[in-house]
Amino acid sequence: MNTFTQDERRSEPRVPAPGTPASVIAGQPVPRTIAGTLQDRSSRGFRLAHLDPDLVAGERVSFQIEGCSGTAIVAWKRILRQHIECGFLIERSED
């Protein structure tokens, strides 16, 4: 039986950031802006709460978060009762 929690499998600490406005730009050939709120972040990724059901795992996006921008890949998606959460792996960032 696996007794690890998600936090125990993380390779680096997360910084909580609930409610911080953030956005990603997704979609080809027609880009769309997805506004949401940052839940937490690390140097290699972030978790965003939003309302766009069309964002899918594996999709490449541009992002702007707390004065930082770059590109990331959607690593996972979870549909909750009041919103959708996605985890993003940062490919490139410009501070």
N, C-alpha and C positions, 0 to 999 in steps of 0.2 A: 504494500500500500504506500502511495506517495504522500508524505506528510509535509512537503514544502508548500508554503504559501507563495502567492505571486510576489510579495515583497522580498522573500528570501531568495528568489531566483534572479532578482534584478542585480545587475553588475555595478550599478552606481546609485548614489542617493538621489531622491527626487526632492525638488523644492516646491512646496505647496503654493498655489497661486489661484485659489478659487475666485471666480468672478472677474478676473483680468480680461478685458476685451482682446480678442485676437481674430485673425481672418486667414483663410487660405484661398487660393485661386486654383480651381481645378477645371478639367474638361478640355477636350480637344475634339473637333477644331474650334468649338465655341466656348471660350472660357466663362466660368461663372464664379462669383465671389461668394464664399460661405463664411458668414459671420458667426462667431461663437464666443465662448468664454474658456479661457485657459484653466485647466484643473490642476496640473502640475507640470514640471519640466525638469530636464536634466541637461547635461552638456550634449547628449546624443539624441534626445527626443523630447516629445511633449504629448500631453493628453488634452484633447479639445472636446467640449460639450457643444453641440450644435443641433440644427433641425433639418439638415439635408439628407434625405434617405438615399440619394443617388451616389454618394461617395462610397467607393468600394476599396477593399484591401488590394494592395498592389498598385493603386493609382498614384501617379506622381503629381505633386502640388507645389506651388510657390506659397510662402508664408510670410507674415509680418507679425511679430510678437515682441512686445516690450522693447522697441527700438532695434530689433534684430530681424533680418530677413534672409531668405534663402530658399532652397528646395528640400523637399522631404517626400517620403513614400508612406502611404497609409499601411501600417503594419497589421492593424486589427480594427474591427468595428463591433460595437455592442449597442443594441437597441434597448433602451430603457423606457419606462412608462412616460416620463415627461420630456426626454430628449434622447439624442444619440451621442455616444462617445466614440472617438477614434483615437488610437495611438499612432503616433508618427515617428518615423526614424529619420533624423536629419541627414541629408546627403551632403549639403554644402550650406554654410551660413556666412553672412557678412554682418559683422557687428558695427 
